[in-house]
Structures are given as C-alpha cells and as structure tokens.
C-alpha cells in the first residue's frame, strides 16, 4: 500500500541472520546473552498526510453556512486535499461517472440557450464533482469519516442556533433563514444534518457522553427545520422517522426505499400530480398555498421544455432564463437534469448514485442497509420539489455515505502494553535435581 509523505522508515540495517533491534554479545563464560535493544531510530520525515482531511472538513463546515464560499473555493480545497494526501487517488466507477457528468455538462455549452447561466453551472458541477472525488479519496479511515461528519454537524448546528435567535427577534416571520442563503437550501442542510446525526448514532461514534449529545442534536435540527417553513424538509424528517420504525420491525427495507424513490421521482413531476390540487398540503405548516409554492405551475413548463430536446437537453443551467412565468428552476431532480443534460445526463446521474450505494455496501450488515434507506427516504422529498443536484453539501454527504464500510468498523479494543520478559511461561521441571 502506498504510504503518505514522511512515512516512518527504519534507517538501521540489520546484520544478516540476526533479529532486528537485538545484537547478541558474548558473556564472560562464552554463552550468548541478549544485549540492550538498539536505540530507536530518529524520526525521518514529518507526516503530512493527516492534513488532507482538513480541506474536506472546511468544506463540510462552510456547506450549510455559506455555500457561495464553497462554490468559489471548492476547487482549491479539493486540490489541496488531493495533493496533501501524498498518494495518487484510486479512481472507481463512481468517480469516473462524476467526471463524465462534468464533461457532458461542459459539452452542452455548444448548444445552450443561456451561455452565461451555463458557464456558472458548469463551474458548479466541476466543483462538487472534484469535492466528491477528493472526499472519497481522503476518507480512508473511521476517524476521518467521523471527523468530517462532526465538522458538518458543527456548521449545521451553528446555522440552527442562528435561526432560533432570528426567530426570537422577529416572531412574525413565517420563514427564517441565514442572510444571503436560500431558505430552502438551509432547510435541506438541516434535514441532512439530522440524517448525519443518525449515522453517527448507529456508528456508535465517541463515548456515552458524545452519543448523548448526538441525541440532543436531533430535536435542535428538527425545530430549526420547522422554522424554515420548508415543507419538503419537514416531510423528509417525518418520513425518516417512519422508515426507521418500519425498518426496525421488518429489516432490509433499503431496496424498497430505493425503488419507491425512483418511481416517485419519475411519476410526480411529469404531469401526474399537477392534475389535482393537493389539498392536504394547502395549509400544512402554516403555508396556505395550494400550488406547492408555484411548483404545480412550473412543472408543466419544465416538462414541455424537456420534450423539446429530450436526449441532450437545452443546456446546463439554461431553464431559468427560458421559464416565461417565474424565471426560476424546475424544482424537480428529474426535470432539472432532463432540461440541463437530457436523458444522457439522467442516466449518468442515476448510475453515479447507484455506484455510490454499491460502495456503501448495504449487503455487509443491517446498519449499512438502514443508513442507505435513511439517506434515500430523507432526500426523496427534497429531490421531488427542490434543487439539490449540485449542492456541495449533497455531494460531500454522498461521499460520506459511500464510506459506510469504513465508518461502521468497530474501533479496535486497546491491548494492554506488553511487559518486558513476557515470554511464554514454562514449568520449572527438570531444573532441580
């Protein structure tokens, strides 16, 4: 296995045929007795490999707080993580697909209907894809996975506290968010933070005090999500709770969750939900809107635009400028990918998520499958009605989930230090006559 920069190496050459670190010397009566252990070699080079996780932690902290900073500096953070790791990334199918999606998004610049919007979107795609690759490369141990997860919870916790403080200052506000950050994006980050908390609980991270603190984070993120007024995130949290109960009783329900999510993503935005008014959502969470905040009007426009160029799309990031009514995005994963990248982009994105789920290895154990189902169930309402396809938080968490086999490894029990002369004990038989 390749070693990081400054890997410790012994500089003492041992004589042939003799044990390392012990040089036999003759005693006064001509018998061999062990001499003192050889001196420990001086440490050679400083190991810089541990620094590679810090840029990923910084991205995870800034993701829910200021996504614009991640979009601006994400490429540099990914490059710093890759360079300081001290080894060449081992590229897998998911990483190749991430690069391929970015190449295809760049290709759409040749026929896009909005060159300025497409250039911004292309940079965003490359940023999140390289962050995914760098994070998957760096998260090679349980400690690093837990460190990045904790860093993300730190940023999300700070965001939740700021929302609670803002709601107390303005009690008339129906929806609260950070300044300069979209309220829906903030809600999606808080809901994702609850999912990461579940991951850390099931991974048995830290001692009992740390796990007790994790349980206290769940109501914090839930309450802050309620303050945003974003129904998709609130429904996501309720769906995750229901899923955990069902999975506890039935077990191995992750495959059903993946299949149900794919069906909903395909059926809901393509004209099927728009045929009736969802009255049960009309006044839920104090949001008296019967058209899902305009989504029921935007989806038919986005669907018609998709069928204009179903194979290759109209250009990445071009739909908002062509939307005649609202000037906003499609607010649906499939309609957004279909307009931006066409059926080719939808297939690439689906394959990417599929390989990441495979890397999460739900077949290895019950907890792997439960956590895969938690992520899919929690993100399905967000994918159905929001923009989460090029969120830096989403791609970092996909990288985190792909490292579930590492995260769920039980920490090795510490062995007591060996005492000198701890050789095998033998009975003193025949030594005395």
C-alpha angles and dihedrals in degrees: 000000000000114000127221126248112296097017110182112255131176114244095191115098114213123224113252117269096014133104118264114259097009124088115191115225127188118254126218093270094050098257124126117248127176116261125215116294114270116262115270109259117250113263108265114204133359112257110235097174094097089063091068093078094056097075089050090050090050090051090049092051094047095043097084095028103049116357091177090066090053092050090050098045104020094101091055092046091051091048091049091051092050095046097047093048089078095218138080113262115254100228117211133187093274091053092049090050091051090054091045092053090052091049090050091048089052090050091057088069086082094067105018120136092216114039096182095050091044093053091054091048093048091055090049091051093051091047096053093041094053090046088054092050094045093047093049089049096048099041094079099135138045092245092056093047091051091045093055091044090051091048091054091049088051092057093042091047091053089050092050092051091050091052092051091050092048092050091054091051092049109030092172094063113109094194125032127194142153118278111268094010124101114251093227092051090051091050092050091051092050092049089049089050088058089053091051089050089055088050092054092046092052090044089055092231117190128345129310093279092054092048091049088054090051091055089053091054093062096069089042093057091041093053093045089050090054089053091058091059091217106147096198092061093044091050089047092057092048091048092051091052090050091047093052090052093049092044090050090056101036107022131206094046095140093098091054089049092053093048094046091049092053092050093049093047090053100042107036104061098034097083099287101101093038092066092076137029114250096227092176088068095044097097103009115133091008092293107130095192121125097189099058092256092307097313093117087059096043098048096066090050091049091047092052090048090050093054090053089070109006099163104049103011130226095281133293112286093003101112099079091060091049096046102106098197111041109006091224135116127277093260093216128093096224095042091046094049091042093054095040102040107004126222089318091061092045090053092048093049093047090050090049093053090044094055091046089054089049090052089051084063102212088181092069095073150334095270093053092057093043092054093046089053091047091055095046095045092045095049099041095083088046093050090047097056111012147052110263101130097101100024111136089218091054094052093044090051091048087055089048093051092048087063095057093120088061096040094051096050110120111244110254115254113247114247120219113255114265115251122227115267090021093150123139114295116236129190115256092239118153095007093104125050 
